[in-house]
Amino acid sequence: MTYQPDVPSRSDSAWIAMSAASQGPWAAALAGGAVVGGADLALHLLGGHLSVAGPLSFGLAVFFLIGAGGALLRRGHDRTRAWAQQHPWSYALVPAAGTAATVFASFLFLSGDGLFGSLWEGLSDGLGVLVLLGIIGYVARGVRPASRR
């Protein structure tokens, strides 16, 4: 018999990260993203620019930050959250990929930036979410550690 370490594979890590993220406050995240996107749209309209893609992408980034970050900061005992706190960068990849995909699609269909401009917007917003969630994960490890059961 060979030794099999208890290390999840890459696809297993993605499933664990999605399970941990699903415990976030997604209703509050939707409200926060809508408020931030609406405020950004109002600022664009006050400046005389009618742009929907920019405020929508900002709202989507805030939506993923609140939802996934809130999942890390919740109280209680959960194995997936404990894994997410121990592997904050692996956890942050899933919401960052969601941010990049949705921002890319919103810019591609709602702006005149074209394929490469939309790709740049999606990747840059996804990178921002990745970095911020990685930092939140390190902070959450010390503030509200989730114990494994």
C-alpha positions in Angstrom: 0.0 0.0 0.0 1.3 3.4 -0.9 1.0 6.6 1.2 -1.6 9.0 -0.1 -1.2 12.5 1.4 -4.3 14.4 2.5 -3.6 17.2 0.0 -6.5 18.1 -2.3 -5.8 18.1 -6.0 -6.2 21.3 -8.0 -9.8 20.5 -9.0 -10.6 19.5 -5.4 -9.2 22.8 -4.1 -11.5 24.7 -6.5 -14.5 22.7 -5.1 -13.5 23.4 -1.5 -13.0 27.1 -2.3 -16.5 27.3 -3.9 -18.0 25.5 -0.9 -16.4 28.0 1.5 -17.4 31.0 -0.7 -21.0 29.8 -0.8 -21.4 30.5 2.9 -20.9 34.2 2.4 -23.5 37.0 2.9 -24.5 37.0 -0.8 -27.7 39.1 -0.2 -25.7 41.8 1.5 -23.1 41.5 -1.3 -25.8 42.0 -3.9 -27.1 45.1 -2.1 -23.5 46.5 -1.6 -22.6 45.9 -5.3 -25.9 47.5 -6.4 -25.3 50.6 -4.2 -21.7 51.0 -5.3 -22.5 50.4 -9.0 -25.5 52.8 -8.8 -23.4 55.5 -7.1 -20.6 55.1 -9.7 -23.3 55.4 -12.5 -24.6 58.6 -10.9 -21.1 60.0 -10.7 -20.6 59.2 -14.4 -23.9 60.8 -15.3 -23.0 63.9 -13.3 -19.7 64.1 -15.2 -21.6 63.9 -18.5 -20.5 60.3 -19.5 -23.1 57.7 -20.2 -21.3 54.5 -19.4 -22.8 51.4 -18.1 -19.9 48.9 -18.3 -17.6 50.8 -15.9 -20.1 51.1 -13.0 -21.4 47.6 -13.6 -17.8 46.2 -13.4 -17.2 48.2 -10.2 -20.4 46.8 -8.7 -19.5 43.3 -9.7 -16.0 43.6 -8.1 -17.6 44.9 -4.8 -20.2 42.1 -5.0 -17.5 39.4 -5.1 -15.4 41.1 -2.4 -18.3 41.4 0.0 -19.6 37.9 -0.6 -16.3 36.0 -0.6 -14.7 38.2 2.1 -17.7 37.8 4.3 -17.5 34.0 4.1 -14.0 34.2 5.5 -15.0 36.5 8.4 -18.1 34.5 9.5 -18.3 33.0 13.0 -18.7 29.3 13.5 -16.8 26.0 12.8 -16.5 24.8 9.3 -13.9 22.7 7.6 -14.1 24.5 4.2 -13.7 27.9 5.9 -10.7 26.6 7.9 -9.2 25.4 4.6 -9.9 28.7 3.0 -8.1 30.5 5.9 -5.2 28.2 5.7 -4.9 28.7 1.9 -6.1 32.3 1.3 -4.6 32.6 -2.2 -6.1 29.3 -3.4 -9.4 30.4 -2.0 -9.2 33.8 -3.6 -8.7 32.4 -7.1 -12.3 31.3 -7.4 -14.0 34.7 -6.7 -11.3 36.4 -8.7 -12.0 34.2 -11.7 -15.7 35.0 -11.3 -14.9 38.7 -11.2 -12.7 38.5 -14.2 -15.2 36.5 -16.2 -18.2 38.8 -15.4 -16.3 42.0 -15.9 -14.9 40.8 -19.2 -18.4 39.9 -20.4 -19.9 43.2 -19.3 -17.2 45.2 -21.0 -17.3 43.1 -24.1 -21.1 43.5 -24.6 -21.7 46.9 -23.1 -18.7 49.0 -24.2 -16.8 49.8 -27.3 -13.5 48.6 -25.8 -13.2 45.5 -28.0 -11.8 42.1 -27.2 -8.4 43.1 -25.8 -9.7 46.1 -23.9 -12.4 44.0 -22.3 -9.9 41.3 -21.5 -7.6 43.9 -19.8 -10.5 45.2 -17.7 -11.6 41.7 -16.6 -8.1 40.6 -15.7 -7.2 43.8 -13.9 -10.4 43.7 -11.8 -9.9 40.0 -11.1 -6.3 40.7 -10.0 -7.6 43.4 -7.6 -10.1 41.0 -6.1 -7.5 38.3 -5.8 -5.1 40.5 -3.9 -7.7 42.0 -1.6 -9.2 38.6 -0.8 -5.7 37.2 -0.1 -5.1 39.9 2.4 -8.5 39.4 3.9 -7.8 35.7 4.2 -4.6 36.4 6.2 -6.4 38.8 8.5 -9.3 36.5 9.0 -6.9 33.7 10.1 -5.9 35.8 13.1 -9.2 37.6 13.8 -11.7 34.8 13.5 -10.0 31.5 13.1 -12.2 28.6 12.0 -11.4 25.4 13.8 -11.6 22.1 12.0 -13.9 19.4 13.3 
